[in-house]
């Protein structure tokens, strides 16, 4: 078997950029997806914290509530999935 060079290979799905250009996801959602993808293992599972995502994605210039709203939006649009987290009200 010959070694064949792959042409036009990218590790990030092209549909993320296409959906951002078409207005399906926002630029902050795209940035968060681009941070989450390399953090996942071979099965796509990533263990992260909201503070860590805020620091990695936006250099800590946003708070956890904003990151949470982006994650909820991505989950609603079926780009990511996570188990429901038990919340607590005021």
SEROVEX-369806 format. One record per atom (N, C-alpha, C): residue number from 1; residue in three letters; x, y, z. Coordinates in nm, 3 decimals, decimal comma. Layout:
# SEROVEX-369806
@k: NUM; r: ala; east: X; north: Y; up: Z
...
This chain:
# SEROVEX-369806
@k: 1; r: unk; east: 0,084; north: -0,118; up: 0,000
@k: 1; r: unk; east: 0,000; north: 0,000; up: 0,000
@k: 1; r: unk; east: 0,089; north: 0,125; up: 0,000
@k: 2; r: unk; east: 0,058; north: 0,216; up: -0,084
@k: 2; r: unk; east: 0,136; north: 0,339; up: -0,097
@k: 2; r: unk; east: 0,094; north: 0,441; up: 0,009
@k: 3; r: unk; east: 0,191; north: 0,522; up: 0,045
@k: 3; r: unk; east: 0,158; north: 0,636; up: 0,130
@k: 3; r: unk; east: 0,096; north: 0,743; up: 0,042
@k: 4; r: unk; east: -0,027; north: 0,778; up: 0,072
@k: 4; r: unk; east: -0,093; north: 0,879; up: -0,007
@k: 4; r: unk; east: -0,110; north: 1,004; up: 0,077
@k: 5; r: unk; east: -0,084; north: 1,113; up: 0,015
@k: 5; r: unk; east: -0,096; north: 1,241; up: 0,084
@k: 5; r: unk; east: -0,242; north: 1,286; up: 0,081
@k: 6; r: unk; east: -0,294; north: 1,319; up: 0,197
@k: 6; r: unk; east: -0,431; north: 1,369; up: 0,203
@k: 6; r: unk; east: -0,432; north: 1,515; up: 0,161
@k: 7; r: unk; east: -0,517; north: 1,546; up: 0,070
@k: 7; r: unk; east: -0,528; north: 1,687; up: 0,030
@k: 7; r: unk; east: -0,655; north: 1,745; up: 0,089
@k: 8; r: unk; east: -0,645; north: 1,867; up: 0,132
@k: 8; r: unk; east: -0,760; north: 1,939; up: 0,181
@k: 8; r: unk; east: -0,820; north: 1,874; up: 0,306
@k: 9; r: unk; east: -0,739; north: 1,836; up: 0,402
@k: 9; r: unk; east: -0,784; north: 1,772; up: 0,525
@k: 9; r: unk; east: -0,781; north: 1,872; up: 0,640
@k: 10; r: unk; east: -0,892; north: 1,882; up: 0,713
@k: 10; r: unk; east: -0,897; north: 1,969; up: 0,830
@k: 10; r: unk; east: -0,954; north: 1,888; up: 0,947
@k: 11; r: unk; east: -0,913; north: 1,922; up: 1,068
@k: 11; r: unk; east: -0,960; north: 1,849; up: 1,186
@k: 11; r: unk; east: -1,090; north: 1,907; up: 1,242
@k: 12; r: unk; east: -1,126; north: 2,027; up: 1,201
@k: 12; r: unk; east: -1,249; north: 2,090; up: 1,247
@k: 12; r: unk; east: -1,352; north: 2,077; up: 1,135
@k: 13; r: unk; east: -1,471; north: 2,028; up: 1,166
@k: 13; r: unk; east: -1,572; north: 2,016; up: 1,061
@k: 13; r: unk; east: -1,601; north: 2,149; up: 0,992
@k: 14; r: unk; east: -1,610; north: 2,144; up: 0,863
@k: 14; r: unk; east: -1,634; north: 2,266; up: 0,787
@k: 14; r: unk; east: -1,773; north: 2,324; up: 0,812
@k: 15; r: unk; east: -1,866; north: 2,241; up: 0,858
@k: 15; r: unk; east: -2,001; north: 2,293; up: 0,879
@k: 15; r: unk; east: -2,008; north: 2,395; up: 0,992
@k: 16; r: unk; east: -1,911; north: 2,394; up: 1,083
@k: 16; r: unk; east: -1,909; north: 2,496; up: 1,190
@k: 16; r: unk; east: -1,887; north: 2,634; up: 1,128
@k: 17; r: unk; east: -1,789; north: 2,645; up: 1,041
@k: 17; r: unk; east: -1,762; north: 2,774; up: 0,977
@k: 17; r: unk; east: -1,875; north: 2,814; up: 0,883
@k: 18; r: unk; east: -1,927; north: 2,717; up: 0,809
@k: 18; r: unk; east: -2,038; north: 2,746; up: 0,717
@k: 18; r: unk; east: -2,161; north: 2,796; up: 0,794
@k: 19; r: unk; east: -2,193; north: 2,730; up: 0,906
@k: 19; r: unk; east: -2,308; north: 2,772; up: 0,985
@k: 19; r: unk; east: -2,287; north: 2,910; up: 1,047
@k: 20; r: unk; east: -2,164; north: 2,942; up: 1,082
@k: 20; r: unk; east: -2,135; north: 3,076; up: 1,134
@k: 20; r: unk; east: -2,155; north: 3,181; up: 1,025
@k: 21; r: unk; east: -2,106; north: 3,153; up: 0,906
@k: 21; r: unk; east: -2,123; north: 3,247; up: 0,795
@k: 21; r: unk; east: -2,270; north: 3,265; up: 0,757
@k: 22; r: unk; east: -2,348; north: 3,159; up: 0,770
@k: 22; r: unk; east: -2,490; north: 3,165; up: 0,736
@k: 22; r: unk; east: -2,577; north: 3,218; up: 0,849
@k: 23; r: unk; east: -2,518; north: 3,249; up: 0,963
@k: 23; r: unk; east: -2,592; north: 3,308; up: 1,074
@k: 23; r: unk; east: -2,664; north: 3,209; up: 1,163
@k: 24; r: unk; east: -2,635; north: 3,080; up: 1,150
@k: 24; r: unk; east: -2,700; north: 2,980; up: 1,234
@k: 24; r: unk; east: -2,641; north: 2,983; up: 1,375
@k: 25; r: unk; east: -2,510; north: 2,998; up: 1,384
@k: 25; r: unk; east: -2,445; north: 3,016; up: 1,514
@k: 25; r: unk; east: -2,371; north: 3,150; up: 1,513
@k: 26; r: unk; east: -2,356; north: 3,207; up: 1,631
@k: 26; r: unk; east: -2,287; north: 3,336; up: 1,642
@k: 26; r: unk; east: -2,136; north: 3,315; up: 1,652
@k: 27; r: unk; east: -2,060; north: 3,422; up: 1,641
@k: 27; r: unk; east: -1,914; north: 3,411; up: 1,651
@k: 27; r: unk; east: -1,870; north: 3,365; up: 1,790
@k: 28; r: unk; east: -1,930; north: 3,414; up: 1,899
@k: 28; r: unk; east: -1,891; north: 3,359; up: 2,029
@k: 28; r: unk; east: -1,922; north: 3,210; up: 2,043
@k: 29; r: unk; east: -2,034; north: 3,164; up: 1,985
@k: 29; r: unk; east: -2,065; north: 3,021; up: 1,988
@k: 29; r: unk; east: -1,963; north: 2,943; up: 1,907
@k: 30; r: unk; east: -1,923; north: 2,996; up: 1,793
@k: 30; r: unk; east: -1,821; north: 2,932; up: 1,711
@k: 30; r: unk; east: -1,689; north: 2,922; up: 1,788
@k: 31; r: unk; east: -1,649; north: 3,032; up: 1,852
@k: 31; r: unk; east: -1,524; north: 3,031; up: 1,928
@k: 31; r: unk; east: -1,528; north: 2,928; up: 2,040
@k: 32; r: unk; east: -1,641; north: 2,917; up: 2,107
@k: 32; r: unk; east: -1,654; north: 2,818; up: 2,214
@k: 32; r: unk; east: -1,646; north: 2,676; up: 2,158
@k: 33; r: unk; east: -1,709; north: 2,651; up: 2,045
@k: 33; r: unk; east: -1,699; north: 2,519; up: 1,981
@k: 33; r: unk; east: -1,555; north: 2,486; up: 1,943
@k: 34; r: unk; east: -1,483; north: 2,585; up: 1,891
@k: 34; r: unk; east: -1,345; north: 2,561; up: 1,851
@k: 34; r: unk; east: -1,253; north: 2,535; up: 1,969
@k: 35; r: unk; east: -1,290; north: 2,583; up: 2,088
@k: 35; r: unk; east: -1,214; north: 2,552; up: 2,209
@k: 35; r: unk; east: -1,253; north: 2,414; up: 2,261
@k: 36; r: unk; east: -1,382; north: 2,380; up: 2,254
@k: 36; r: unk; east: -1,429; north: 2,252; up: 2,308
@k: 36; r: unk; east: -1,380; north: 2,131; up: 2,227
@k: 37; r: unk; east: -1,373; north: 2,142; up: 2,096
@k: 37; r: unk; east: -1,341; north: 2,026; up: 2,013
@k: 37; r: unk; east: -1,207; north: 1,961; up: 2,046
@k: 38; r: unk; east: -1,098; north: 2,037; up: 2,058
@k: 38; r: unk; east: -0,972; north: 1,968; up: 2,089
@k: 38; r: unk; east: -0,963; north: 1,919; up: 2,234
@k: 39; r: unk; east: -1,052; north: 1,965; up: 2,321
@k: 39; r: unk; east: -1,050; north: 1,920; up: 2,460
@k: 39; r: unk; east: -1,114; north: 1,782; up: 2,477
@k: 40; r: unk; east: -1,193; north: 1,741; up: 2,379
@k: 40; r: unk; east: -1,262; north: 1,612; up: 2,388
@k: 40; r: unk; east: -1,168; north: 1,495; up: 2,361
@k: 41; r: unk; east: -1,204; north: 1,381; up: 2,418
@k: 41; r: unk; east: -1,126; north: 1,260; up: 2,391
@k: 41; r: unk; east: -1,174; north: 1,197; up: 2,261
@k: 42; r: unk; east: -1,132; north: 1,075; up: 2,234
@k: 42; r: unk; east: -1,168; north: 1,008; up: 2,109
@k: 42; r: unk; east: -1,318; north: 0,985; up: 2,096
@k: 43; r: unk; east: -1,389; north: 0,983; up: 2,208
@k: 43; r: unk; east: -1,534; north: 0,964; up: 2,206
@k: 43; r: unk; east: -1,610; north: 1,097; up: 2,208
@k: 44; r: unk; east: -1,538; north: 1,208; up: 2,207
@k: 44; r: unk; east: -1,602; north: 1,338; up: 2,207
@k: 44; r: unk; east: -1,640; north: 1,389; up: 2,344
@k: 45; r: unk; east: -1,588; north: 1,327; up: 2,449
@k: 45; r: unk; east: -1,622; north: 1,366; up: 2,586
@k: 45; r: unk; east: -1,514; north: 1,461; up: 2,638
@k: 46; r: unk; east: -1,557; north: 1,577; up: 2,684
@k: 46; r: unk; east: -1,465; north: 1,675; up: 2,742
@k: 46; r: unk; east: -1,514; north: 1,712; up: 2,880
@k: 47; r: unk; east: -1,426; north: 1,713; up: 2,976
@k: 47; r: unk; east: -1,459; north: 1,755; up: 3,112
@k: 47; r: unk; east: -1,401; north: 1,894; up: 3,131
@k: 48; r: unk; east: -1,488; north: 1,991; up: 3,147
@k: 48; r: unk; east: -1,447; north: 2,131; up: 3,153
@k: 48; r: unk; east: -1,520; north: 2,202; up: 3,265
@k: 49; r: unk; east: -1,472; north: 2,321; up: 3,299
@k: 49; r: unk; east: -1,541; north: 2,407; up: 3,394
@k: 49; r: unk; east: -1,581; north: 2,536; up: 3,322
@k: 50; r: unk; east: -1,681; north: 2,602; up: 3,374
@k: 50; r: unk; east: -1,724; north: 2,728; up: 3,313
@k: 50; r: unk; east: -1,615; north: 2,833; up: 3,324
@k: 51; r: unk; east: -1,545; north: 2,837; up: 3,438
@k: 51; r: unk; east: -1,434; north: 2,932; up: 3,453
@k: 51; r: unk; east: -1,323; north: 2,904; up: 3,353
@k: 52; r: unk; east: -1,292; north: 2,776; up: 3,334
@k: 52; r: unk; east: -1,188; north: 2,739; up: 3,238
@k: 52; r: unk; east: -1,225; north: 2,777; up: 3,096
@k: 53; r: unk; east: -1,351; north: 2,756; up: 3,060
@k: 53; r: unk; east: -1,396; north: 2,794; up: 2,926
@k: 53; r: unk; east: -1,393; north: 2,945; up: 2,908
@k: 54; r: unk; east: -1,429; north: 3,019; up: 3,012
@k: 54; r: unk; east: -1,425; north: 3,166; up: 3,004
@k: 54; r: unk; east: -1,283; north: 3,213; up: 2,981
@k: 55; r: unk; east: -1,189; north: 3,151; up: 3,051
@k: 55; r: unk; east: -1,048; north: 3,191; up: 3,037
@k: 55; r: unk; east: -0,992; north: 3,152; up: 2,900
@k: 56; r: unk; east: -1,019; north: 3,028; up: 2,857
@k: 56; r: unk; east: -0,964; north: 2,980; up: 2,731
@k: 56; r: unk; east: -1,026; north: 3,050; up: 2,610
@k: 57; r: unk; east: -1,155; north: 3,078; up: 2,617
@k: 57; r: unk; east: -1,224; north: 3,132; up: 2,500
@k: 57; r: unk; east: -1,219; north: 3,284; up: 2,494
@k: 58; r: unk; east: -1,240; north: 3,350; up: 2,607
@k: 58; r: unk; east: -1,254; north: 3,496; up: 2,607
@k: 58; r: unk; east: -1,154; north: 3,566; up: 2,700
@k: 59; r: unk; east: -1,049; north: 3,497; up: 2,740
@k: 59; r: unk; east: -0,947; north: 3,555; up: 2,830
@k: 59; r: unk; east: -1,007; north: 3,609; up: 2,958
@k: 60; r: unk; east: -1,108; north: 3,540; up: 3,010
@k: 60; r: unk; east: -1,172; north: 3,571; up: 3,139
@k: 60; r: unk; east: -1,247; north: 3,705; up: 3,138
@k: 61; r: unk; east: -1,278; north: 3,760; up: 3,021
@k: 61; r: unk; east: -1,348; north: 3,888; up: 3,017
@k: 61; r: unk; east: -1,499; north: 3,872; up: 3,028
@k: 62; r: unk; east: -1,548; north: 3,749; up: 3,038
@k: 62; r: unk; east: -1,692; north: 3,724; up: 3,054
@k: 62; r: unk; east: -1,713; north: 3,642; up: 3,181
@k: 63; r: unk; east: -1,836; north: 3,644; up: 3,231
@k: 63; r: unk; east: -1,861; north: 3,564; up: 3,352
@k: 63; r: unk; east: -1,923; north: 3,429; up: 3,316
@k: 64; r: unk; east: -1,943; north: 3,347; up: 3,418
@k: 64; r: unk; east: -1,990; north: 3,210; up: 3,396
@k: 64; r: unk; east: -2,131; north: 3,207; up: 3,338
@k: 65; r: unk; east: -2,214; north: 3,305; up: 3,370
@k: 65; r: unk; east: -2,351; north: 3,306; up: 3,318
@k: 65; r: unk; east: -2,352; north: 3,318; up: 3,166
@k: 66; r: unk; east: -2,262; north: 3,396; up: 3,110
@k: 66; r: unk; east: -2,254; north: 3,412; up: 2,966
@k: 66; r: unk; east: -2,210; north: 3,282; up: 2,899
@k: 67; r: unk; east: -2,110; north: 3,216; up: 2,957
@k: 67; r: unk; east: -2,063; north: 3,087; up: 2,905
@k: 67; r: unk; east: -2,176; north: 2,986; up: 2,911
@k: 68; r: unk; east: -2,249; north: 2,985; up: 3,023
@k: 68; r: unk; east: -2,361; north: 2,893; up: 3,038
@k: 68; r: unk; east: -2,468; north: 2,918; up: 2,932
@k: 69; r: unk; east: -2,497; north: 3,044; up: 2,902
@k: 69; r: unk; east: -2,597; north: 3,074; up: 2,800
@k: 69; r: unk; east: -2,550; north: 3,030; up: 2,662
@k: 70; r: unk; east: -2,419; north: 3,043; up: 2,633
@k: 70; r: unk; east: -2,366; north: 2,994; up: 2,506
@k: 70; r: unk; east: -2,377; north: 2,842; up: 2,497
@k: 71; r: unk; east: -2,346; north: 2,773; up: 2,607
@k: 71; r: unk; east: -2,356; north: 2,627; up: 2,609
@k: 71; r: unk; east: -2,501; north: 2,583; up: 2,590
@k: 72; r: unk; east: -2,593; north: 2,650; up: 2,655
@k: 72; r: unk; east: -2,735; north: 2,616; up: 2,638
@k: 72; r: unk; east: -2,781; north: 2,637; up: 2,495
@k: 73; r: unk; east: -2,734; north: 2,745; up: 2,433
@k: 73; r: unk; east: -2,769; north: 2,773; up: 2,295
@k: 73; r: unk; east: -2,713; north: 2,666; up: 2,201
@k: 74; r: unk; east: -2,588; north: 2,626; up: 2,222
@k: 74; r: unk; east: -2,527; north: 2,521; up: 2,140
@k: 74; r: unk; east: -2,597; north: 2,387; up: 2,160
@k: 75; r: unk; east: -2,641; north: 2,362; up: 2,283
@k: 75; r: unk; east: -2,713; north: 2,238; up: 2,310
@k: 75; r: unk; east: -2,848; north: 2,239; up: 2,240
@k: 76; r: unk; east: -2,916; north: 2,353; up: 2,244
@k: 76; r: unk; east: -3,046; north: 2,365; up: 2,178
@k: 76; r: unk; east: -3,034; north: 2,347; up: 2,027
@k: 77; r: unk; east: -2,922; north: 2,393; up: 1,970
@k: 77; r: unk; east: -2,899; north: 2,380; up: 1,826
@k: 77; r: unk; east: -2,835; north: 2,246; up: 1,790
@k: 78; r: unk; east: -2,815; north: 2,160; up: 1,889
@k: 78; r: unk; east: -2,762; north: 2,025; up: 1,873
@k: 78; r: unk; east: -2,618; north: 2,019; up: 1,823
@k: 79; r: unk; east: -2,536; north: 2,113; up: 1,865
@k: 79; r: unk; east: -2,393; north: 2,106; up: 1,835
@k: 79; r: unk; east: -2,318; north: 2,033; up: 1,946
@k: 80; r: unk; east: -2,370; north: 2,042; up: 2,067
@k: 80; r: unk; east: -2,310; north: 1,972; up: 2,181
@k: 80; r: unk; east: -2,423; north: 1,906; up: 2,259
@k: 81; r: unk; east: -2,385; north: 1,816; up: 2,348
@k: 81; r: unk; east: -2,482; north: 1,754; up: 2,437
@k: 81; r: unk; east: -2,416; north: 1,737; up: 2,572
@k: 82; r: unk; east: -2,492; north: 1,758; up: 2,677
@k: 82; r: unk; east: -2,446; north: 1,728; up: 2,812
@k: 82; r: unk; east: -2,567; north: 1,695; up: 2,896
@k: 83; r: unk; east: -2,544; north: 1,620; up: 3,004
@k: 83; r: unk; east: -2,653; north: 1,584; up: 3,093
@k: 83; r: unk; east: -2,705; north: 1,709; up: 3,163
@k: 84; r: unk; east: -2,832; north: 1,704; up: 3,198
@k: 84; r: unk; east: -2,889; north: 1,817; up: 3,271
@k: 84; r: unk; east: -2,817; north: 1,831; up: 3,404
@k: 85; r: unk; east: -2,791; north: 1,955; up: 3,438
@k: 85; r: unk; east: -2,722; north: 1,982; up: 3,564
@k: 85; r: unk; east: -2,823; north: 2,032; up: 3,664
@k: 86; r: unk; east: -2,811; north: 1,987; up: 3,786
@k: 86; r: unk; east: -2,902; north: 2,033; up: 3,891
@k: 86; r: unk; east: -2,870; north: 2,178; up: 3,923
@k: 87; r: unk; east: -2,969; north: 2,261; up: 3,912
@k: 87; r: unk; east: -2,950; north: 2,402; up: 3,942
@k: 87; r: unk; east: -3,014; north: 2,439; up: 4,075
@k: 88; r: unk; east: -2,993; north: 2,563; up: 4,111
@k: 88; r: unk; east: -3,046; north: 2,609; up: 4,238
@k: 88; r: unk; east: -3,094; north: 2,751; up: 4,217
@k: 89; r: unk; east: -3,211; north: 2,780; up: 4,265
@k: 89; r: unk; east: -3,266; north: 2,914; up: 4,250
@k: 89; r: unk; east: -3,246; north: 2,993; up: 4,377
@k: 90; r: unk; east: -3,224; north: 3,120; up: 4,357
@k: 90; r: unk; east: -3,200; north: 3,219; up: 4,451
@k: 90; r: unk; east: -3,239; north: 3,224; up: 4,586
